[in-house]
Amino acid sequence: MVIHFEILEEDIAGRTGRLKVGERVVRTPILLPVVNPHLQPVLPKEMKALGAEGLITNAYIFSRSEEFRDRALASGLHEVLGFDGLIMTDSGAFQLSVYGDISLTNGEVIRFQQDIGSDIIVPLDIPTPPSADRATAERDLSVTMSRLGEALALCGEKNNVAGPVQGGIFPDLRERAGRSVGEMGFSFCPIGAVVPLMESYRYRELVQVVMAAKKGIPSSSCVHLFGAGHPSMFALAVAMGCDVFDSAAYALYAREGRYLTPSGSAKLQEMGELPCACHVCRSHTAEELRQSEESERLLAIHNLSVSLAEIARVRQAIADGVLFELVDERCRSHPLLLDGYRAFLRHGEALEKRDRVSKRRFFYRGQESCLRTEVIRYHALLKRLDLPSRVVISLDGTGREGFDLTLFFKPPFGPYHPALCETFPIGQCELPCWDNEMVSAGCRGMRVLMESHLETEFSVTCPPEWRDLLMSELPGVQVIP
């Protein structure tokens, strides 16, 4: 089997695609529900009925199981699990991170995954926790890269092996690892050891780790964010360029009596309504769900339904070119997720190179919108305008006589030629009443225009309420009544 990844549509750094492994083809972004054969509230066939196109299970658990090991070796993983979609296996690196050691070598884990018919095999990488110092991260990364080389030697050039990207919380190590994995020929690249960051809501650091890894990983590779299972962060992770997620959250949250939503979770014990359209929520009241003998199992089904629906919503947002709006909405569900979004926007210049040129709309949702890629690109394009000698920029929407050209003003973009009034982003930009942040961003665009056209004489018309802000942003600007 060989792993092929085809990118279909893009928005920001997110993309929809087609992942093909052997004869199995799935859509990305994709969520792979985690299956533990010993503790499984939702059966794989039920996952498929809910829309799951693939799943992930743990090869190490299978290898140590008296109940499942021999069956998997004899009949194959797909037969044992009763699932004909894509099945990925983790190597046991999670157990390694928890217990410090496991009883199999890298070679043994790889051969076992081959023998049970895994579609995507993961070598026994070393997951470096965020608390590790640089020396430890470098040492762990060296071992991981050595094991990836061993995996290639065992499986040959045409293989179905994933190349995990490690490096702790050190951006340069993550970037180096991503580049090395790409140079080795891996086309499926999981970013590992990030669960502790997500569990402690360290989204700002998560963004730095993922963006650093993505800088090194070839853009043609399929990127898996290991252990990312809460629907509230799918949109942000996809916007960074992640294509695959795996989740045990649907089951773990159900075990704790927690009800997942796209923007967070709630305690079932405290709920009076079930605000969801899935089968579980429409066939039970909150009280009935609490009292059911199958409460945990039903709650797990709901949680997985919500998670899979969010992945579908993200795919549609990419197709529609409105991923930014979805990211903004989801990241306002928690202050620390908003921190992560703001950290993500600091990579605007790099993201602008990947983002699509035209979109369906630009909805202004707050100061974060001023840092979007569309604004960065528009300001850069202002340098290329061909202008006459005398230009007036109108903030009040009225023209002026005595000038060669009147440019109008739309924040957060800034000056625009009347001929561009129906083109993206000016024509598709929807704004509330102007505020200081959006006008300041528009003034930055005005400054770019003026500094790149020194031979042009500029004047500005401005409503009284914005005069002081304009003068502070552009000292010395000529304002006319």
Sequence and secondary structure as in RCSB ss.txt:
>XXXX:A:sequence
MVIHFEILEEDIAGRTGRLKVGERVVRTPILLPVVNPHLQPVLPKEMKALGAEGLITNAYIFSRSEEFRDRALAS
GLHEVLGFDGLIMTDSGAFQLSVYGDISLTNGEVIRFQQDIGSDIIVPLDIPTPPSADRATAERDLSVTMSRLGE
ALALCGEKNNVAGPVQGGIFPDLRERAGRSVGEMGFSFCPIGAVVPLMESYRYRELVQVVMAAKKGIPSSSCVHL
FGAGHPSMFALAVAMGCDVFDSAAYALYAREGRYLTPSGSAKLQEMGELPCACHVCRSHTAEELRQSEESERLLA
IHNLSVSLAEIARVRQAIADGVLFELVDERCRSHPLLLDGYRAFLRHGEALEKRDRVSKRRFFYRGQESCLRTEV
IRYHALLKRLDLPSRVVISLDGTGREGFDLTLFFKPPFGPYHPALCETFPIGQCELPCWDNEMVSAGCRGMRVLM
ESHLETEFSVTCPPEWRDLLMSELPGVQVIP
>XXXX:A:secstr
  EEEEEEEEETTEEEEEEEETTEEEEESEEEEEE TTS SS HHHHHHHT  EEEEEHHHHHT TTTHHHHHHH
 HHHHHT  SEEEEE SHHHHHHHS  SS HHHHHHHHHHTT SEE        TT  HHHHHHHHHHHHHHHHH
HHHHH SS  B   B  TT HHHHHHHHHHHHHTT SEEEE S HHHHHTT HHHHHHHHHHHHHHS TTSEEEE
TT   GGGHHHHHHTT  EEEE HHHHHHHTTEEEETTEEEEGGG S     SHHHHH  HHHHHH TTHHHHHH
HHHHHHHHHHHHHHHHHHHHT HHHHHHHHHTTSHHHHHHHHHHHTTHHHHHTTS S  S EE  SGGGGGSHHH
HHHHHHGGG    SEEEEESSS   TT SEEEEEETTTEEE GGGTTSTTTTTEE  S  HHHHHHHHHHHHHHH
HT TTSEEEEE  HHHHHHHHHHSTT  EE 
